[in-house]
Amino acid sequence: MPKRILTIRLQAMGDLVITLPYLQQLKKMLPGCRIDLLTREEVDSIPNGIILFDKIYSVGGGRDLKKQLLSTAMMLPRLFLNSYDAVIDLQNNEVSKLVRLSLMPSAWSVFDRFSPIAAGESTRLTIEGIGLGKCFPDESGFKFRETKRSTGLLKENGWDGSSQLVVLNPAGAFETRNWPMENYVEFAKEWLLRFPSTQFLVVGTDFIATKAGRLEEALSGKVINLVNKTTALEAFAIIQKAGFVLSEDSGLMHMAWVSGIPTLAMFGSTRAVRSRPLGGHSLLLDSGDLPCGNCMLEICKFGDTHCLTRYSPTFVLKKAIELVKK
């Protein structure tokens, strides 16, 4: 059995988060094994904030490949001294290849970037590729090094400390990935008729600030608006307290399903085969059943984004309730 394993996942935040429940399961499978992570400085806040890895190495250079390679080359002597028995390359790019070949481990495996299967499944298969048996994701959630800050943020912004938290995340990058805002409002109103002791939570950046404002206005007193008030780590910690998440395609959606939280994802034009959420606690409404589905267009060529507008608030509510009652 290996005593030291280096895992590599460099980008982006959502992609890194997807690997965490699988690596947490690997840690449980190998309680005496040291498991380190090589990632990028831009996305290292979440792995540094949870109790999982023995050591985290962060590559500098931003998104400039040449600078990343230089930063990695300077780090190689420290990595080499660790005498890793295995390297699990969950990135498979020039940087991770340089590390894997330089360390010359006894066992290694490489993430398949091109197979038409979900990224979570590719992660599982890559971990299993070093020969330690099945490694299904640990859906029990994560332990954080510090939790007071997340609870404090919620209470400072209106959480009463007892109401169920439901996350509404209208954060799809393009209009073809956006469920209409009036549908979110109607969904929330119908949800409140069933579950009146609910507060809705919106977390994100300026990108969804206007939408968060619309929800606050329409659902007076029932919305906790944390837009621009959290770091990525704080957002991840806060998501752990949610009872349900309704989300478009975004990093926050990945934070939810990898934590074992009931998550209903709406993908619109997104090609779902790689980025879909997994597990019995998640449900995906995507466009794959349509002739024009998975188009990846930013603007619908038919002008109606039918792949998402066809889902009524009442239909989505029914699916959401089925999901949370599982």
C-alpha positions as CSV (number, residue, x, y, z in Angstrom):
1,M,0.0,0.0,0.0
2,P,1.3,3.5,-0.8
3,K,2.5,5.7,2.1
4,R,2.6,9.0,0.1
5,I,0.4,10.1,-2.7
6,L,0.5,13.3,-4.7
7,T,-2.8,14.4,-6.3
8,I,-2.8,17.1,-8.9
9,R,-5.8,19.4,-9.9
10,L,-4.9,22.8,-11.1
11,Q,-8.1,24.5,-12.4
12,A,-10.7,25.8,-12.2
13,M,-12.5,26.2,-8.8
14,G,-15.5,24.2,-9.9
15,D,-13.3,21.4,-11.4
16,L,-11.1,21.3,-8.2
17,V,-14.2,21.0,-6.0
18,I,-15.5,18.1,-8.0
19,T,-12.4,16.0,-7.0
20,L,-12.8,16.6,-3.2
21,P,-15.4,14.0,-2.3
22,Y,-13.5,11.3,-4.2
23,L,-10.2,12.3,-2.6
24,Q,-11.9,12.4,0.8
25,Q,-13.0,8.8,0.2
26,L,-9.4,7.9,-0.8
27,K,-8.2,9.3,2.5
28,K,-10.7,7.1,4.4
29,M,-9.5,4.1,2.4
30,L,-5.9,4.8,3.3
31,P,-5.9,6.2,6.9
32,G,-2.1,5.9,7.3
33,C,-1.2,7.4,4.0
34,R,0.0,11.0,3.4
35,I,-2.1,12.6,0.7
36,D,-0.8,15.9,-0.7
37,L,-2.4,18.2,-3.3
38,L,-0.7,20.3,-6.1
39,T,-3.0,23.0,-7.3
40,R,-2.9,26.7,-8.3
41,E,-2.7,29.7,-6.0
42,E,-5.9,31.1,-7.6
43,V,-8.0,28.2,-6.4
44,D,-6.2,26.9,-3.2
45,S,-8.5,28.6,-0.7
46,I,-11.0,25.8,-0.4
47,P,-8.5,22.9,-0.1
48,N,-6.6,25.0,2.5
49,G,-9.8,25.6,4.4
50,I,-10.9,22.0,4.8
51,I,-9.4,19.1,6.8
52,L,-8.4,16.7,4.1
53,F,-4.8,17.1,2.7
54,D,-1.6,16.7,4.6
55,K,0.2,19.3,2.5
56,I,-0.9,21.6,-0.2
57,Y,1.5,23.0,-2.8
58,S,0.3,26.0,-4.9
59,V,1.6,26.8,-8.3
60,G,2.0,30.5,-9.1
61,G,1.9,32.3,-12.4
62,G,-1.7,33.1,-12.7
63,R,-3.1,31.8,-16.0
64,D,0.1,32.2,-17.9
65,L,1.3,28.7,-18.8
66,K,5.0,29.8,-19.1
67,K,4.9,31.3,-15.6
68,Q,3.1,28.2,-14.3
69,L,5.8,26.0,-15.7
70,L,8.5,28.2,-14.1
71,S,6.8,28.1,-10.8
72,T,6.4,24.4,-10.9
73,A,10.0,23.8,-12.0
74,M,11.2,25.7,-8.9
75,M,8.9,23.6,-6.7
76,L,10.1,20.2,-8.1
77,P,13.0,19.7,-5.7
78,R,10.7,20.0,-2.7
79,L,8.2,17.6,-4.3
80,F,11.0,15.1,-5.2
81,L,12.2,15.0,-1.5
82,N,8.8,13.6,-0.5
83,S,9.4,10.3,-2.4
84,Y,5.8,9.8,-3.5
85,D,4.8,6.2,-4.1
86,A,2.0,7.3,-6.5
87,V,0.9,10.4,-8.4
88,I,-2.8,10.8,-9.3
89,D,-2.9,13.4,-12.2
90,L,-6.4,14.8,-12.2
91,Q,-5.4,17.6,-14.6
92,N,-3.5,16.1,-17.5
93,N,-1.8,19.2,-19.0
94,E,1.7,20.4,-19.5
95,V,2.3,21.4,-15.9
96,S,1.0,18.1,-14.4
97,K,2.9,16.0,-17.0
98,L,6.1,17.8,-16.0
99,V,5.5,16.9,-12.3
100,R,4.5,13.3,-13.0
101,L,7.4,12.6,-15.2
102,S,9.9,14.3,-13.0
103,L,8.9,12.5,-9.8
104,M,9.0,9.0,-11.4
105,P,6.6,7.4,-8.9
106,S,6.1,3.6,-8.8
107,A,2.4,4.1,-9.7
108,W,0.6,6.8,-11.5
109,S,-2.7,7.5,-13.3
110,V,-3.9,10.3,-15.6
111,F,-7.3,12.0,-16.0
112,D,-9.0,11.4,-19.4
113,R,-9.9,14.9,-20.5
114,F,-11.8,13.8,-23.6
115,S,-14.0,10.9,-22.8
116,P,-17.8,11.5,-23.0
117,I,-18.4,10.8,-19.3
118,A,-19.0,13.1,-16.3
119,A,-16.0,14.7,-14.8
120,G,-16.9,13.1,-11.4
121,E,-16.8,9.7,-13.0
122,S,-13.5,10.5,-14.8
123,T,-12.1,11.5,-11.4
124,R,-13.2,8.2,-9.8
125,L,-11.7,6.1,-12.6
126,T,-8.4,8.0,-12.4
127,I,-8.1,7.4,-8.7
128,E,-9.0,3.8,-9.1
129,G,-6.4,3.6,-11.9
130,I,-3.6,3.3,-9.3
131,G,-5.0,0.0,-8.2
132,L,-6.5,0.5,-4.8
133,G,-10.0,-0.6,-5.5
134,K,-13.3,1.2,-5.9
135,C,-13.4,4.9,-4.8
136,F,-17.0,6.2,-4.9
137,P,-17.5,9.8,-3.6
138,D,-17.9,10.5,0.1
139,E,-21.1,12.4,0.3
140,S,-21.0,13.1,4.1
141,G,-19.8,16.7,3.6
142,F,-16.5,18.3,4.7
143,K,-14.9,19.4,7.9
144,F,-13.7,23.0,7.9
145,R,-10.8,24.5,9.8
146,E,-13.0,27.5,10.9
147,T,-16.8,27.7,10.8
148,K,-17.7,30.7,13.0
149,R,-17.2,33.2,10.1
150,S,-19.8,31.5,7.9
151,T,-22.5,31.3,10.6
152,G,-21.8,34.9,11.5
153,L,-22.2,36.1,8.0
154,L,-25.6,34.4,7.7
155,K,-26.8,35.9,11.0
156,E,-25.4,39.3,10.2
157,N,-27.4,39.3,7.0
158,G,-30.8,38.2,8.3
159,W,-30.7,34.4,9.0
160,D,-32.8,33.7,12.1
161,G,-30.7,30.6,12.9
162,S,-33.5,28.1,12.6
163,S,-35.2,28.6,9.2
164,Q,-34.3,26.1,6.5
165,L,-32.0,27.6,3.9
166,V,-32.7,27.2,0.2
167,V,-30.2,28.5,-2.2
168,L,-31.4,30.2,-5.4
169,N,-28.5,30.5,-7.9
170,P,-29.4,32.2,-11.2
171,A,-25.7,32.3,-12.2
172,G,-25.5,30.7,-15.7
173,A,-22.9,32.5,-17.8
174,F,-25.2,33.3,-20.8
175,E,-28.9,33.9,-21.5
176,T,-29.2,30.4,-23.0
177,R,-28.2,29.1,-19.5
178,N,-30.7,31.3,-17.6
179,W,-34.0,30.3,-16.3
180,P,-36.3,33.4,-16.3
181,M,-36.2,35.4,-13.1
182,E,-39.9,35.5,-12.9
183,N,-39.8,31.7,-12.7
184,Y,-37.4,31.9,-9.7
185,V,-39.8,34.3,-8.0
186,E,-42.8,32.1,-8.6
187,F,-40.9,29.0,-7.6
188,A,-40.0,30.6,-4.3
189,K,-43.5,31.8,-3.6
190,E,-44.9,28.3,-4.3
191,W,-42.1,26.8,-2.1
192,L,-43.1,29.1,0.8
193,L,-46.7,27.8,0.6
194,R,-45.4,24.3,1.3
195,F,-42.5,25.3,3.6
196,P,-43.2,28.7,5.2
197,S,-40.2,28.5,7.6
198,T,-37.8,28.9,4.7
199,Q,-35.3,31.7,4.0
200,F,-33.8,31.9,0.5
201,L,-30.0,32.5,0.1
202,V,-28.2,34.1,-2.8
203,V,-24.4,33.8,-2.9
204,G,-22.1,35.1,-5.6
205,T,-20.4,38.0,-7.2
206,D,-21.4,41.2,-9.0
207,F,-22.4,39.0,-11.9
208,I,-25.7,38.2,-10.2
209,A,-26.1,41.3,-8.1
210,T,-29.1,42.6,-10.1
211,K,-30.8,39.3,-10.0
212,A,-30.3,39.1,-6.3
213,G,-31.9,42.5,-5.9
214,R,-34.9,41.4,-7.9
215,L,-35.4,38.4,-5.6
216,E,-35.0,40.6,-2.5
217,E,-37.7,43.0,-3.8
218,A,-40.1,40.2,-4.8
219,L,-39.6,38.1,-1.7
220,S,-39.5,40.8,1.0
221,G,-37.9,39.7,4.2
222,K,-37.3,36.1,3.0
223,V,-34.0,36.6,1.1
224,I,-30.5,36.6,2.6
225,N,-28.3,38.4,0.1
226,L,-24.6,37.5,0.4
227,V,-23.6,38.7,-3.1
228,N,-20.0,40.1,-2.9
229,K,-19.9,39.3,0.8
230,T,-18.1,36.0,0.8
231,T,-14.8,34.4,-0.3
232,A,-14.9,31.2,-2.2
233,L,-14.1,29.3,1.0
234,E,-16.9,31.1,2.9
235,A,-19.4,30.4,0.2
236,F,-18.4,26.7,0.3
237,A,-18.8,26.6,4.1
238,I,-22.2,28.4,3.9
239,I,-23.5,26.0,1.3
240,Q,-23.1,23.2,3.7
241,K,-25.9,24.6,5.8
242,A,-28.4,24.6,2.9
243,G,-31.3,22.1,2.7
244,F,-31.8,22.5,-1.0
245,V,-30.1,24.2,-3.9
246,L,-31.7,25.3,-7.2
247,S,-28.9,26.3,-9.6
248,E,-27.9,27.0,-13.1
249,D,-24.6,25.8,-14.4
250,S,-21.9,27.3,-12.1
251,G,-19.2,26.6,-9.6
252,L,-21.7,27.0,-6.7
253,M,-23.7,24.1,-8.2
254,H,-20.7,21.9,-8.0
255,M,-20.0,23.0,-4.4
256,A,-23.5,21.9,-3.5
257,W,-23.7,18.4,-5.0
258,V,-20.2,17.3,-4.0
259,S,-21.3,18.1,-0.4
260,G,-24.2,15.7,-0.6
261,I,-26.8,18.5,-0.6
262,P,-30.0,18.0,-2.6
263,T,-29.3,19.9,-5.8
264,L,-31.5,20.5,-8.8
265,A,-29.4,21.8,-11.7
266,M,-30.7,23.5,-14.8
267,F,-28.3,23.5,-17.7
268,G,-29.9,25.0,-20.8
269,S,-27.4,25.2,-23.6
270,T,-24.6,23.5,-21.6
271,R,-23.3,20.2,-22.9
272,A,-24.1,18.3,-19.8
273,V,-22.1,15.1,-20.4
274,R,-18.9,16.3,-18.6
275,S,-20.2,18.8,-16.1
276,R,-23.4,17.2,-14.8
277,P,-23.9,16.7,-11.0
278,L,-23.9,13.1,-9.8
279,G,-25.5,11.0,-7.1
280,G,-29.0,10.2,-6.0
281,H,-29.3,13.6,-4.2
282,S,-29.0,15.5,-7.4
283,L,-31.2,16.0,-10.5
284,L,-30.3,17.6,-13.8
285,L,-32.8,19.3,-16.2
286,D,-30.8,19.7,-19.4
287,S,-31.4,20.1,-23.1
288,G,-30.0,16.8,-24.3
289,D,-33.5,15.5,-25.3
290,L,-34.0,18.3,-27.8
291,P,-32.9,18.3,-31.5
292,C,-31.1,21.6,-30.8
293,G,-29.9,20.5,-27.4
294,N,-26.4,20.9,-26.0
295,C,-25.9,23.7,-28.5
296,M,-23.4,25.7,-26.4
297,L,-24.6,28.9,-28.0
298,E,-24.7,32.1,-26.0
299,I,-27.9,33.3,-27.7
300,C,-30.7,31.0,-28.7
301,K,-31.0,30.8,-32.5
302,F,-34.8,30.5,-32.1
303,G,-35.0,33.4,-29.7
304,D,-36.9,31.6,-26.9
305,T,-34.4,29.5,-25.0
306,H,-37.0,26.7,-25.0
307,C,-34.7,24.3,-23.4
308,L,-35.2,26.2,-20.1
309,T,-38.5,28.1,-20.5
310,R,-40.3,24.8,-21.0
311,Y,-39.8,24.1,-17.3
312,S,-42.6,25.8,-15.3
313,P,-42.1,26.8,-11.6
314,T,-44.7,24.3,-10.6
315,F,-42.9,21.5,-12.5
316,V,-39.5,22.4,-10.9
317,L,-41.1,22.6,-7.5
318,K,-42.5,19.1,-7.9
319,K,-39.1,17.8,-8.8
320,A,-37.4,19.7,-6.0
321,I,-39.8,18.3,-3.4
322,E,-39.2,14.8,-4.7
323,L,-35.5,15.3,-4.4
324,V,-35.5,16.6,-0.8
325,K,-37.8,13.8,0.3
326,K,-35.5,11.1,-0.9
